[in-house]
Amino acid sequence: MGTWTINLKTNEATTSEELRTIFGVDELAGDVYEIINSRMHPDDSPEVAKVLKKSIEKKIPYVHEYRIIIPETNEVRWILS
């Protein structure tokens, strides 16, 4: 299980080694949303954005399942976030 936290004001994130392994990256530096979105399955992206927006606006926990694609291998992985 990988973990990450993000400061919504600064967009600064802290990620675990496990999360980086799951997403197939050595480093999650820079805009974490951009990195995650770049690997997200295109069919899942609109719903993930909707659920995330609701979570932020209502200050409720974000819980959602979606797929990512590892570009180097085209492997599809399921994420429960």
C-alpha positions as CSV (number, residue, x, y, z in Angstrom):
1,M,0.0,0.0,0.0
2,G,1.4,3.4,-1.0
3,T,0.6,6.6,0.7
4,W,0.8,10.3,-0.2
5,T,-0.2,13.6,1.4
6,I,-0.6,16.9,-0.4
7,N,-0.8,20.5,0.8
8,L,-3.7,21.9,-1.3
9,K,-2.5,25.4,-0.9
10,T,1.1,24.8,-2.1
11,N,0.5,21.6,-4.1
12,E,3.5,20.2,-2.3
13,A,3.4,16.4,-1.9
14,T,5.1,13.7,0.1
15,T,5.0,10.2,-1.3
16,S,6.0,6.8,0.0
17,E,8.4,4.5,-1.8
18,E,5.5,2.0,-2.2
19,L,3.4,4.6,-4.0
20,R,6.3,5.4,-6.4
21,T,6.6,1.7,-7.1
22,I,2.9,1.3,-7.8
23,F,3.0,4.3,-10.2
24,G,6.2,3.0,-11.8
25,V,8.3,6.1,-11.2
26,D,11.5,6.7,-9.3
27,E,10.5,10.1,-8.1
28,L,7.1,11.9,-7.8
29,A,8.6,15.3,-8.0
30,G,6.8,18.4,-9.3
31,D,3.0,18.5,-9.8
32,V,1.8,15.2,-8.3
33,Y,-1.7,15.7,-9.9
34,E,-0.1,16.1,-13.3
35,I,2.0,12.9,-12.8
36,I,-1.0,10.9,-11.6
37,N,-3.3,12.3,-14.4
38,S,-0.7,11.5,-17.0
39,R,-0.9,7.8,-16.0
40,M,-4.7,7.7,-15.3
41,H,-6.8,5.6,-17.7
42,P,-8.6,8.1,-19.9
43,D,-12.0,6.5,-19.3
44,D,-11.6,7.1,-15.5
45,S,-10.3,10.6,-15.5
46,P,-13.6,12.6,-15.6
47,E,-15.1,10.6,-12.6
48,V,-11.9,10.9,-10.6
49,A,-11.9,14.7,-11.1
50,K,-15.5,14.9,-10.1
51,V,-15.0,12.8,-6.9
52,L,-11.8,14.7,-6.0
53,K,-13.5,18.1,-6.4
54,K,-16.5,17.0,-4.2
55,S,-14.0,15.8,-1.6
56,I,-12.2,19.1,-1.5
57,E,-15.3,21.3,-1.6
58,K,-17.1,19.3,1.1
59,K,-14.0,18.5,3.2
60,I,-14.8,14.8,3.2
61,P,-12.4,11.9,2.7
62,Y,-11.5,11.1,-0.9
63,V,-12.2,7.4,-1.7
64,H,-12.3,6.2,-5.3
65,E,-11.1,3.3,-7.4
66,Y,-9.6,3.9,-10.8
67,R,-7.0,2.6,-13.3
68,I,-3.6,3.8,-14.2
69,I,-1.5,2.8,-17.2
70,I,2.2,2.3,-16.9
71,P,3.5,3.8,-20.1
72,E,6.7,1.8,-20.4
73,T,4.8,-1.5,-20.4
74,N,1.2,-0.6,-21.1
75,E,0.3,-2.5,-17.9
76,V,-3.0,-1.5,-16.4
77,R,-3.1,-1.3,-12.6
78,W,-6.1,-0.7,-10.3
79,I,-5.8,2.0,-7.6
80,L,-8.0,2.4,-4.6
81,S,-7.4,5.9,-3.4
